[in-house]
Amino acid sequence: MTIDSGYGYLPDVFQRFKAQYDEINELYENLALKCHQTGPLDEKTRRLVKLGIAIGCGSEGGIRSHARRALEMGLTRDEVNHVILLALTTIGFPAMIAAKGWIDEIPDKDS
């Protein structure tokens, strides 16, 4: 079963992991929350940094997830696309264009 988040879906593999290892998933989510709360960066900046990290390591799932979360919290497509463009001179055209393709596949919330 996929769960619609308004901007796409949560992958089946994640849903199965969460169902099978609920306690581990909860611990992971608590760690992620603590990491986000520790330090001076605001929520928007943290979300863009996480997207940039996912783009830099070429994580398709991470790119889709962090882009979706950025859009869900109200960042614009232009802001997300700027992060993609910034990756061009760091990771190269093929990796940047792959990230752009994955993000472009995320439907608009109203779609």
N, C-alpha and C positions, 0 to 999 in steps of 0.2 A: 504494500500500500504506500502510495506517495501522499505526503501532506502538503497541501497548497499553502504557501506563506504569503500569497498576494503578489509576489514577484517571481514565482516559479514554484519550486518544490523542494522538499527535503528528500534526498536520495533514499531509495529503498535500503541500501546497504547501511546507511546511518540509522534508519529506523530499526533495522534488525539488530544492529549493535546495541542500540539504546535499550531495546526490549530484552536482549540476552544479558547485558552487563549494566543494568540500571545503576547500581551502586558505583561502579567505576566511572560511568558517564557523569553521574552527579558530582563525584570528586573532581573530575576533569573540568566540569563547568564552574565549580567553585574556585579552582585554581585560575582559570581564565578570568573570572570576575575579579579575583584578588590582583592579578597582574594588571588588569585595566584600571583598577582603583589606586594602584601604587604609582605615584609620580605626578608630575605637573601637567601632562597633556590633557586637553579637553577631549570630549567624546568624539567630535568630528575628526580631529587630528588623529586620534587613535585608530579610528575606522579607516582613514586613508592610509595610515602607516601599515596596518595589517593587510590591506589590499596590495600595497606596494611590495610587501614581503612575499605575499603569495605569487604575485607576478614575477618577482625576481627569482623565485625557486621553481617556477614553471608548474605549480600545483593547480591543475585544472579544477579540482574540487574546491580548493582553497580560494581560487580566483572567483569562481561562481558564487561561493558562499559569502565571501567578504564583499563582493560587489552587490549582491542581493541585500545583505544587511545594511550596507551604506545607503542604498536606495530606500530601503524600508525606514531608515531613520531620518529621511528627508533630504539627503544629499542629492544633487542634481546629476543628470547624465553628463553634463558638461564637466562637473567636478571629477566624476569617475573617469571620464575620457581623458582628462588632463593627467591623471595618474598613469594611465596607459601610455600616453604620449611621452611622459618623462622617462619611461622605461626604455624607449627606443635607443638612446645613446649609451645606455648601461648594459642592456642584455641583448641588443641587436634587433634587427627588423623581423626575422622569422618568429622569434619568441614573443615580441611585442604584438605582432599581428595575430598570433594564435590567441593571446590573452584577449585582444580586442574582439575576436570572433566569439569566444566563449561568453564574454560580457554582453555582446550584442544579441546573443540568443536569449538573454533574460527578458521576458516580456514586461511591458509596462504594467503597472499595478492595475490599471483599468482595462487591460486587454482581456 
